[in-house]
């Protein structure tokens, strides 16, 4: 795990962010967990390892990551911001049963929207809702 932390520290340095221990751990959490976490989820997990960590530090760290292109904000539900370190364009699927969020490959640029020919589209997002394979399998096994 030490080499992994060094890799994240180097990634921060290349983005002109000073690689403090909390910043390294937040980036590591995003990259290893891949769960599209909220600030609260990141804080709850990391405060066990870093007792002096504050939610403000997590929030400010994530804002810095977004500003330099290390992470992006993903809005799945109207009232919560989640964070993603996969920067290439892709879609998201949210399981309505377990709440897990999955990434899937998608050619977002190929999506055509009729009636927007003269609009300036700044961003395209694709979000599907449904039941994931794990929940479907679990439900079938219980029946």
ZAVOVEX-530331 format. One line per 5 residues: number of its first residue (from 1); their letters; for each residue x, y, z of C-alpha. Coordinates in nm, 4 decimals. Each point is the difference from the previous one (the first is absolute). Layout:
NUM	a	X:Y:Z  ...
! end
This chain:
1	xxxxx	0.0000:0.0000:0.0000  0.3003:0.2285:0.0531  0.0742:0.0051:-0.3769  -0.3644:0.0801:-0.0703  0.0165:0.3000:0.2339
6	xxxxx	0.3179:0.1150:-0.1742  -0.1776:-0.0242:-0.3363  -0.2871:0.2153:0.1292  0.2452:0.2512:0.1483  0.1709:0.0283:-0.3385
11	xxxxx	-0.3358:0.0447:-0.1724  -0.0794:0.2865:0.2385  0.3386:0.1608:-0.0630  -0.0496:-0.0192:-0.3779  -0.3272:0.1895:0.0536
16	xxxxx	0.1769:0.2640:0.2115  -0.1692:-0.1139:0.3207  0.2195:-0.0428:0.3066  -0.0234:-0.3690:0.0928  -0.1005:0.0141:0.3652
21	xxxxx	-0.0985:-0.3229:0.1705  -0.3764:0.0825:0.0029  0.0054:0.0934:-0.3708  0.1828:-0.3196:-0.0903  -0.2502:-0.2065:0.2001
26	xxxxx	-0.3021:0.1723:-0.1586  0.1371:-0.0617:-0.3501  0.0867:-0.3582:0.0913  -0.3515:-0.0548:0.1379  -0.1584:0.1290:-0.3220
31	xxxxx	0.2261:-0.2075:-0.2233  -0.0086:-0.3261:0.1953  -0.3630:-0.0097:0.1169  -0.1568:0.1181:-0.3285  -0.3393:0.0415:0.1717
36	xxxxx	-0.0725:0.3605:-0.1004  0.0031:0.1066:0.3661  -0.1401:0.3115:0.1612  0.2024:0.2296:0.2274  -0.1678:-0.1642:0.3001
41	xxxxx	0.0940:-0.3508:-0.1142  0.3629:0.0962:-0.0556  0.0172:0.1816:0.3326  -0.1617:-0.2869:0.1938  0.2484:-0.2497:-0.1374
46	xxxxx	0.3171:0.2092:0.0246  -0.0591:0.1598:0.3413  0.0665:-0.3415:0.1561  0.3522:0.0125:-0.1418  0.0446:0.3788:0.0233
51	xxxxx	-0.1715:0.1139:0.3233  0.0847:0.3674:-0.0656  -0.1764:-0.0043:-0.3390  -0.2957:0.2345:-0.0451  -0.2830:-0.0048:-0.2510
56	xxxxx	0.1167:0.3415:-0.1131  0.3409:-0.1447:-0.0875  -0.1642:-0.2776:-0.2007  -0.2283:0.2477:-0.1777  0.2852:0.2406:-0.0801
61	xxxxx	0.2220:-0.2862:-0.1182  -0.2701:-0.1257:-0.2344  -0.0597:0.3528:-0.1302  0.3722:0.0263:-0.0792  -0.0092:-0.3375:-0.1762
66	xxxxx	-0.2955:0.1117:-0.2124  0.1654:0.3341:-0.0791  0.3161:-0.1673:-0.1358  -0.1771:-0.2886:-0.1750  0.0906:-0.2848:0.2362
71	xxxxx	-0.3659:-0.0671:0.0791  -0.3431:0.1051:-0.1117  -0.3316:0.0518:0.1691  -0.2740:-0.2481:-0.0797  -0.3555:0.0928:0.0919
76	xxxxx	-0.2013:-0.3188:0.0325  -0.2666:0.1238:0.2349  -0.1175:0.3588:0.0022  0.1297:0.0811:0.3480  0.3361:-0.1769:0.0098
81	xxxxx	0.3322:0.0468:-0.1717  0.2174:-0.3020:-0.0588  0.3549:-0.0129:-0.1290  0.1545:-0.2040:-0.2788  0.3661:-0.0338:-0.1028
86	xxxxx	-0.0772:-0.1572:-0.3361  0.0365:0.3028:-0.2212  -0.0857:-0.1478:-0.3396  -0.3624:0.0211:-0.1083  -0.2163:-0.2869:0.1225
91	xxxxx	-0.3476:-0.0670:0.1335  -0.1259:-0.0893:0.3459  -0.2542:-0.2559:0.1178  -0.1563:0.0239:0.3474  -0.1567:-0.3087:0.1517
96	xxxxx	-0.3342:0.0892:0.1559  0.0281:-0.2983:0.2330  0.3477:0.0245:0.1562  0.0928:0.3560:-0.1026  0.3285:-0.1010:-0.1662
101	xxxxx	0.1198:0.2108:-0.2909  0.1686:-0.1663:-0.2956  0.1966:0.1474:-0.2898  -0.0605:-0.1193:-0.3544  0.1629:0.0754:-0.3325
106	xxxxx	-0.1966:0.2242:-0.2298  0.0687:0.2184:-0.3016  -0.1580:0.3109:0.1476  0.1048:0.2150:-0.2954  -0.2110:-0.2167:-0.2316
111	xxxxx	-0.3188:0.0895:0.1893  -0.2142:0.2353:-0.2043  -0.2601:0.2244:0.1570  -0.2656:0.1288:-0.2384  -0.1020:0.3599:0.0467
116	xxxxx	0.3347:0.1175:0.1376  0.1748:0.0766:-0.3298  0.0679:0.3649:0.0912  0.0727:-0.0580:0.3673  0.3482:-0.0072:0.1518
121	xxxxx	0.0227:-0.3298:0.1871  0.2668:0.0174:0.2709  -0.0334:-0.3485:0.1435  -0.1771:-0.3277:-0.0690  -0.0847:-0.2479:0.2738
126	xxxxx	-0.1743:-0.3338:-0.0269  -0.1575:-0.1589:0.3054  -0.1996:-0.3214:0.0063  -0.2029:-0.1273:0.2955  -0.1027:-0.3585:0.0566
131	xxxxx	0.0974:-0.3156:0.1883  0.3600:-0.1269:-0.0163  0.0930:-0.3592:-0.0809  0.1046:-0.0694:0.3614  -0.3409:0.1044:0.1356
136	xxxxx	-0.1858:-0.1916:-0.2724  0.2027:-0.3151:0.0773  -0.0494:0.0403:0.3756  -0.3747:0.0478:-0.0438  -0.0248:-0.3105:-0.2212
141	xxx	0.1943:-0.2105:0.2520  -0.2342:0.1091:0.2806  -0.3098:-0.1038:-0.1937
! end
